[in-house]
């Protein structure tokens, strides 16, 4: 695959120093081969989804320009998670770092372990609000405008963290 592509990656953490882990992950993403960070959302605090008996998450979304294929990008994200001590004990378990390929250009892509657009992104305010912050006109292939999806998530609690504000996680 040659050329440059635009990808959006969701970041989340709720173990350890979550704010610091997210910020370090953003720096690491900017250092990936053939990749640079174009934009980064604010940090947001959100309640856990699925398994709720765990701390709140800190979330963000970054926009990347990359020459990596979707699979290679995912492999790099998984390697970063592992480097940060991510353990996959059970579905929706607490985690030091969670990195998801949300969008890759305007493609719909499916292979084992990788579906783009991310299959639940349009249902999650903690993905949509930071995404809309950096890409207000974003369209989710097969779904529609991210802004319309966000209106369907209006009941989900989300708090934007200000610079220097304690994450509480």
C-alpha positions as CSV (number, residue, x, y, z in Angstrom):
1,X,0.0,0.0,0.0
2,X,1.5,3.3,-0.9
3,X,0.3,6.9,-0.2
4,X,-1.0,8.6,2.8
5,X,-4.3,7.9,4.5
6,X,-6.3,9.7,7.2
7,X,-7.1,7.5,10.2
8,X,-8.8,8.3,13.5
9,X,-7.8,6.4,16.7
10,X,-9.7,6.3,19.9
11,X,-7.7,6.3,23.2
12,X,-8.8,5.2,26.6
13,X,-7.4,4.4,30.0
14,X,-8.7,3.8,33.5
15,X,-5.8,2.2,35.4
16,X,-2.7,3.9,36.7
17,X,-2.0,7.5,35.7
18,X,-4.6,7.6,32.9
19,X,-4.0,11.2,31.8
20,X,-0.3,10.6,31.5
21,X,-0.7,7.3,29.7
22,X,-3.0,8.9,27.1
23,X,-0.6,11.8,26.6
24,X,2.4,9.4,26.2
25,X,0.4,7.2,23.8
26,X,-0.3,10.3,21.6
27,X,3.4,11.0,21.5
28,X,4.1,7.4,20.6
29,X,1.5,7.5,17.8
30,X,3.3,10.5,16.4
31,X,6.5,8.4,16.3
32,X,5.1,5.4,14.4
33,X,6.7,4.7,11.0
34,X,5.0,6.6,8.1
35,X,2.7,8.3,10.6
36,X,2.1,11.7,12.2
37,X,-0.6,13.1,14.4
38,X,-2.5,15.8,12.7
39,X,-5.0,16.7,15.5
40,X,-5.8,15.6,19.0
41,X,-9.0,16.2,21.0
42,X,-9.3,17.3,24.5
43,X,-9.3,14.6,27.2
44,X,-12.7,13.5,28.5
45,X,-13.8,11.5,31.5
46,X,-16.5,8.9,30.9
47,X,-18.2,6.1,32.8
48,X,-17.3,2.5,32.0
49,X,-19.5,0.6,29.5
50,X,-20.3,-3.1,29.9
51,X,-18.5,-4.0,33.0
52,X,-19.3,-1.0,35.3
53,X,-17.5,-2.0,38.5
54,X,-14.4,-0.2,37.6
55,X,-13.0,3.4,37.6
56,X,-14.1,6.0,35.1
57,X,-12.1,6.3,31.8
58,X,-10.0,9.1,30.3
59,X,-10.6,9.2,26.6
60,X,-9.4,11.1,23.5
61,X,-9.4,10.8,19.8
62,X,-6.5,11.6,17.4
63,X,-6.4,12.1,13.7
64,X,-3.4,10.5,12.0
65,X,-1.9,10.7,8.6
66,X,-0.4,7.3,7.9
67,X,1.2,5.2,5.2
68,X,0.5,2.1,7.2
69,X,-2.2,-0.3,6.1
70,X,-5.2,-0.8,8.4
71,X,-3.8,-4.1,9.7
72,X,-0.3,-2.8,10.3
73,X,-1.7,0.2,12.1
74,X,-3.8,-2.1,14.3
75,X,-0.7,-4.2,15.0
76,X,1.2,-1.1,16.0
77,X,-1.6,0.0,18.3
78,X,-1.7,-3.5,20.0
79,X,2.1,-3.3,20.5
80,X,1.7,0.1,22.2
81,X,-1.0,-1.3,24.4
82,X,1.2,-4.2,25.4
83,X,4.1,-1.9,26.1
84,X,1.9,0.0,28.5
85,X,1.0,-3.2,30.4
86,X,-2.5,-3.8,28.8
87,X,-3.9,-7.2,30.0
88,X,-7.0,-8.7,28.3
89,X,-8.5,-10.5,31.3
90,X,-12.1,-10.3,30.2
91,X,-14.4,-8.3,27.9
92,X,-14.5,-4.6,29.0
93,X,-12.0,-5.1,31.8
94,X,-10.1,-2.2,33.3
95,X,-7.1,-1.3,31.2
96,X,-3.9,0.8,31.3
97,X,-4.4,1.7,27.6
98,X,-6.9,1.0,24.9
99,X,-6.3,2.0,21.3
100,X,-8.9,1.5,18.6
101,X,-8.8,2.2,14.9
102,X,-12.1,4.1,14.5
103,X,-11.9,5.3,10.9
104,X,-9.5,4.8,8.0
105,X,-10.1,7.2,5.2
106,X,-13.7,6.6,4.1
107,X,-13.2,2.8,4.0
108,X,-15.4,0.0,5.2
109,X,-13.0,-2.8,6.0
110,X,-13.4,-6.2,7.8
111,X,-11.0,-8.9,8.5
112,X,-10.4,-11.1,11.6
113,X,-9.9,-8.8,14.6
114,X,-10.4,-5.6,12.7
115,X,-13.6,-3.9,11.6
116,X,-13.6,-0.3,10.2
117,X,-15.5,1.8,11.0
118,X,-15.3,0.6,14.6
119,X,-18.5,-1.3,15.1
120,X,-19.7,0.5,18.3
121,X,-18.2,4.0,17.7
122,X,-21.5,5.5,16.6
123,X,-23.1,4.4,19.9
124,X,-20.5,6.0,22.3
125,X,-20.4,9.6,23.3
126,X,-16.8,9.1,24.6
127,X,-15.8,8.5,21.0
128,X,-18.1,10.8,19.1
129,X,-17.6,14.0,21.1
130,X,-13.8,14.0,20.9
131,X,-14.1,13.0,17.2
132,X,-16.4,15.9,16.5
133,X,-14.1,18.3,18.3
134,X,-11.3,17.6,15.8
135,X,-13.4,16.6,12.7
136,X,-16.8,18.4,13.0
137,X,-18.0,17.3,9.6
138,X,-17.0,13.7,10.0
139,X,-19.1,11.1,8.3
140,X,-19.0,7.5,9.5
141,X,-19.2,5.1,6.5
142,X,-22.4,3.1,6.5
143,X,-23.8,5.2,9.4
144,X,-23.9,8.9,8.4
145,X,-22.8,12.1,10.1
146,X,-21.1,11.7,13.4
147,X,-23.0,14.7,14.6
148,X,-26.3,12.9,14.1
149,X,-25.0,9.8,15.9
150,X,-23.9,12.0,18.8
151,X,-27.5,13.3,19.2
152,X,-28.5,9.7,19.8
153,X,-26.0,9.5,22.7
154,X,-27.0,12.7,24.4
155,X,-27.9,10.8,27.6
156,X,-24.4,9.5,28.1
157,X,-22.4,11.4,30.7
158,X,-19.1,12.8,29.6
159,X,-16.9,15.5,31.1
160,X,-14.3,17.5,29.2
161,X,-11.2,17.9,31.3
162,X,-9.4,21.2,31.3
163,X,-5.7,21.5,31.1
164,X,-4.2,20.9,34.6
165,X,-7.5,19.5,35.9
166,X,-7.1,16.3,37.9
167,X,-8.5,13.3,36.0
168,X,-9.6,11.6,39.2
169,X,-8.6,8.3,37.8
